[in-house]
């Protein structure tokens, strides 16, 4: 299993480390949705649209297939993908898979249980359960705290053909209202595709 508890420790620590970079208030997110967006394609699997002000990162999570950030605006996005059948087999063996609900709901519930063990979760808000770009999505907003820093995660769990995907976007709680619509736009742009190879960034 690619997913481990360290994802949440790393993301929270990163927010703590970078919060001091923006203490002067130089970053202005008021027109964040009017930014230019780029289409990012990963391997031969999926694409997602990200604002041009975000840059590739390599230290958010070692197992993520996509990592982007802007440390000054304090916005971070990763995508983690896992083999669907392997995931199901592991959690059936552990007795944690519920055959009465969908794969994507199982994935959401199991991943949320990991999150609750790793950070202090104040609330989980179910935002949407729907089909987006032909894929079953479960989207939640998680209000949490780690190392005394309040963080809000916008998380989408997606059921693909052969894999399940977790799209995680986060920021400090004080910036959530500015970034909420941005995160939803990013999440809902996610598409599974068989047309691309390697990592490419194109203007949309």
C-alpha positions in Angstrom: 0.0 0.0 0.0 1.4 3.3 -1.0 -0.6 5.3 1.5 0.9 5.8 5.0 0.3 8.0 7.9 3.4 10.0 7.1 1.6 11.9 4.4 -0.3 13.9 7.0 2.7 14.5 9.2 4.6 15.8 6.2 1.9 18.1 5.0 1.2 19.6 8.4 4.9 20.2 9.1 5.2 21.8 5.7 2.5 24.3 6.5 4.1 25.1 9.8 7.5 25.7 8.2 6.1 27.9 5.5 3.7 29.9 7.5 6.4 32.3 8.5 7.3 33.0 4.9 4.0 34.8 4.4 3.7 36.6 7.7 4.2 39.9 6.0 0.9 39.4 4.0 2.6 40.0 0.7 0.6 37.3 -1.0 -2.8 38.3 -2.4 -5.2 35.4 -3.2 -8.3 37.6 -3.9 -8.1 36.9 -7.7 -6.8 33.4 -7.4 -9.5 31.9 -9.6 -8.7 34.3 -12.4 -5.2 32.9 -12.6 -4.0 31.1 -15.7 -4.4 27.3 -15.4 -2.2 24.6 -17.0 -3.2 21.1 -17.9 -0.8 18.7 -16.2 -0.7 15.1 -17.6 0.9 12.3 -15.5 2.3 9.3 -17.3 -0.4 7.5 -19.3 -3.0 7.7 -16.6 -4.6 11.0 -15.7 -4.7 14.8 -16.1 -5.5 17.7 -13.8 -5.7 21.4 -14.2 -3.5 23.5 -11.8 -2.9 27.2 -11.5 0.3 28.4 -13.2 1.6 29.9 -10.0 2.0 26.4 -8.5 5.3 24.6 -9.1 6.4 20.9 -9.1 7.6 19.7 -5.7 9.5 16.6 -4.7 9.2 16.7 -1.0 5.5 16.6 -0.1 5.1 12.9 -0.3 7.5 10.2 -1.7 4.6 8.0 -2.9 2.6 10.7 -4.6 2.5 10.6 -8.4 1.8 14.4 -8.5 3.1 17.0 -6.1 2.6 20.8 -6.7 2.9 23.7 -4.3 3.2 27.5 -3.9 4.8 28.1 -0.5 4.0 31.9 -0.5 0.3 31.4 -1.2 0.4 28.3 1.0 -1.4 26.0 -1.4 -0.4 22.4 -1.8 -1.8 19.6 -4.0 -0.8 15.9 -4.3 -2.3 12.9 -6.0 -1.8 9.4 -4.7 -2.9 6.4 -6.7 -3.2 2.7 -5.7 -4.1 -0.5 -7.5 -7.8 -1.0 -6.9 -7.8 -4.8 -6.6 -4.8 -4.8 -4.2 -6.5 -2.2 -2.0 -9.7 -4.3 -1.9 -7.9 -7.5 -1.1 -5.8 -6.0 1.7 -8.8 -4.6 3.5 -11.0 -7.6 3.0 -8.3 -9.6 4.7 -8.2 -7.1 7.5 -12.0 -7.2 7.9 -12.3 -3.5 7.1 -14.0 -3.6 3.7 -17.7 -3.1 3.5 -19.3 -5.0 0.6 -22.6 -3.1 1.1 -21.2 0.2 -0.1 -19.2 1.2 -3.2 -15.5 0.9 -3.8 -15.0 4.7 -3.6 -16.9 4.9 -0.3 -14.7 2.2 1.2 -11.7 4.0 0.0 -12.9 7.3 1.5 -13.8 5.7 4.9 -10.5 3.8 5.2 -8.4 6.8 4.3 -10.3 9.1 6.6 -9.7 6.6 9.5 -5.9 6.9 8.8 -6.2 10.6 8.8 -8.0 10.7 12.2 -5.2 8.6 13.7 -2.5 11.0 12.4 -3.9 14.5 13.1 -6.5 16.0 15.5 -9.6 16.2 13.3 -12.1 18.7 14.4 -14.7 18.0 11.7 -15.3 16.2 8.4 -17.8 17.8 6.0 -19.2 15.7 3.2 -19.1 18.1 0.2 -20.2 15.9 -2.7 -20.9 12.4 -3.8 -21.3 12.3 -7.6 -20.0 11.3 -11.0 -17.5 13.8 -12.3 -15.8 13.4 -15.7 -17.3 9.8 -15.8 -15.7 8.8 -12.5 -17.3 8.2 -9.1 -16.1 10.9 -6.7 -16.4 11.4 -2.9 -15.3 14.9 -1.8 -14.8 16.0 1.8 -13.4 18.9 3.7 -11.4 18.1 6.8 -10.8 20.7 9.5 -7.8 19.6 11.6 -4.9 20.6 13.7 -1.3 19.4 13.9 1.5 20.9 16.0 -0.9 23.6 17.0 -1.4 24.7 13.4 -5.0 24.6 12.0 -5.1 23.1 8.5 -8.0 22.5 6.2 -7.8 19.7 3.7 -10.0 19.4 0.6 -9.9 15.7 -0.3 -11.4 13.8 -3.3 -11.5 10.0 -3.5 -11.9 8.7 -7.0 -12.7 5.3 -8.4 -10.9 4.7 -11.7 -10.8 1.7 -14.0 -7.8 0.0 -12.5 -6.9 2.3 -9.7 -8.3 4.4 -6.9 -7.0 8.0 -6.5 -6.8 10.4 -3.6 -6.5 14.1 -4.6 -5.5 16.2 -1.6 -5.4 20.0 -1.6 -4.7 21.9 1.6 -3.9 25.2 3.2 -3.8 26.9 6.6 -7.3 27.4 8.0 -7.0 31.2 7.9 -6.6 30.9 4.1 -9.3 28.3 3.4 -12.1 30.7 2.4 -9.8 32.3 -0.2 -8.7 28.9 -1.6 -11.9 26.8 -1.2 -13.2 27.5 -4.7 -9.7 27.0 -6.2 -9.4 23.6 -4.6 -12.8 22.5 -5.9 -11.9 23.7 -9.4 -8.6 21.7 -9.3 -10.3 18.6 -7.9 -13.1 18.5 -10.4 -10.7 18.9 -13.4 -9.3 15.5 -12.7 -9.7 13.0 -15.6 -8.3 9.6 -16.3 -6.7 9.5 -19.7 -4.7 7.1 -21.9 -3.3 9.7 -24.2 -0.2 11.0 -22.5 3.2 9.8 -21.7 5.6 11.2 -19.1 4.9 14.5 -17.2 3.8 17.4 -19.3 2.6 20.8 -18.5 0.5 22.6 -21.1 -1.4 25.9 -21.1 -5.1 25.3 -21.0 
